[in-house]
Amino acid sequence: MHFKGFLDLKIKDINNKSFELEELKKIAEEYVERGFSVCVGSDSQKFHDKTSLVTCVAFHKPSVGGDAYYIKQKIDNKFIPTLRSRMLIEVFASINAAFELKDFLGPNIEIHIDIGNDPKRCKTYKFKSELTSIVIAQGYVPKIKPKSWASHVADWFTKT
């Protein structure tokens, strides 16, 4: 599979401006120093023979607001044949970004998983235990819908 990590791809902000890693480090350090939480989430969208995978790193502070940065990559659908494999690659991408960025983001990173919370209506709910366990095993705090808003931010960029 041709999966690339967060540091291997072009980092952009929500206005589509590109950033170098060193710029993002300075921005991130400022947000962390000011008490913003750090959340990482991924989302994917299938298109014909490729899947668009976006991973978002977001900073948020209640009643203040936030900011987000993302990477985007295209993966051949033959490597993502099922919904479960797609959910796993989203979680893997988020964990990978958290690992690559934790030196300057700190260890208190939430991983936002794009899993619905209604077992009757959400096809992804059946993966909740497996995916949250993977995130916890890697030392991060998992969040699912409706608290997984960083994966929703990533969703904005899967379609472009």
GIGI-V174644 format. One record per run of one state. SS is the DSSP state (A for helix, B for strand, O for the rest). FROM is the first residue (numbers start at 1). TO is the last residue. Records with the same first field share a line. If there is no record, write none. Layout:
SS = FROM-TO ; FROM-TO
This chain:
O = 1-5 ; 9-10 ; 14-17 ; 20-20 ; 34-36 ; 48-49 ; 62-64 ; 80-82 ; 106-108 ; 113-122 ; 138-140 ; 144-148 ; 159-160
A = 6-8 ; 21-33 ; 77-79 ; 83-105 ; 123-137 ; 149-158
B = 11-13 ; 18-19 ; 37-47 ; 50-61 ; 65-76 ; 109-112 ; 141-143
